[in-house]
Amino acid sequence: DTAVSQTPKYLVTQMGNDKSIKCEQNLGHDTMYWYKQDSKKFLKIMFSYNNKELIINETVPNRFSPKSPDKAHLNLHINSLELGDSAVYFCASSLDRTPSTDTQYFGPGTRLTVL
Amino acid sequence: AQTVTQSQPEMSVQEAETVTLSCTYDTSENNYYLFWYKQPPSRQMILVIRQEAYKQQNATENRFSVNFQKAAKSFSLKISDSQLGDTAMYFCAFPATGNQFYFGTGTSLTVIP
């Protein structure tokens, strides 16, 4: 049973396109996150959602927009893709809304390549 | 400023030997957890071990254990009886104020047969 799943695993697209990455968790967690891992393996949190409420919004370009239809799903939509958006994007979830005392579980990642 | 530092970009260890990965951090939080995650070539981020800062006892999970020094803000990971499957990137992670969550830059560990 997959706890946190992401689709697609690989995404190759042209500059300027709009794309979405989907994330689903079946752990019954209340909070979900999106991270970006760059080519140097550096992981940075982008967003988190708790019960449809955005509680973290890092200084990411507004071309990135998280969308959560329900607490089990947090999709990432990216408009007007740029070369610098190429990275691995991880979805994660945790039981509570307080990262300081909660464990995050990660999806398998989506490797996005912008040509 | 909230920071986390992994000073060993790459390490190697002989199979069956013991290796220690270091991590230091800085936080103004009082009650927090610390984490080590493993990322093998498959890219999956896997939780290795978690330490609760208010507990003095070091966490242990089978061959993995931590040496947590709260005053020194040090959180090292010890892997005993290293196995080939331990080859991976290892990230130290900790929470920071404002619901932030930071990862270190990672240590690439290679287990040599």
Interface residues (C-beta under 8 A of the other chain):
Chain A: Y33 K40 K41 F42 L43 K44 I45 S48 I55 I56 V88 F90 A92 R97 T98 P99 S100 T101 D102 T103 Q104 Y105 F106 P108 G109 R111
Chain B: E29 N31 Y32 Y33 F35 Y37 Q39 S42 R43 Q44 M45 I46 L47 R50 E52 M89 F91 P95 A96 G98 N99 Q100 F101 Y102 F103 T105 G106
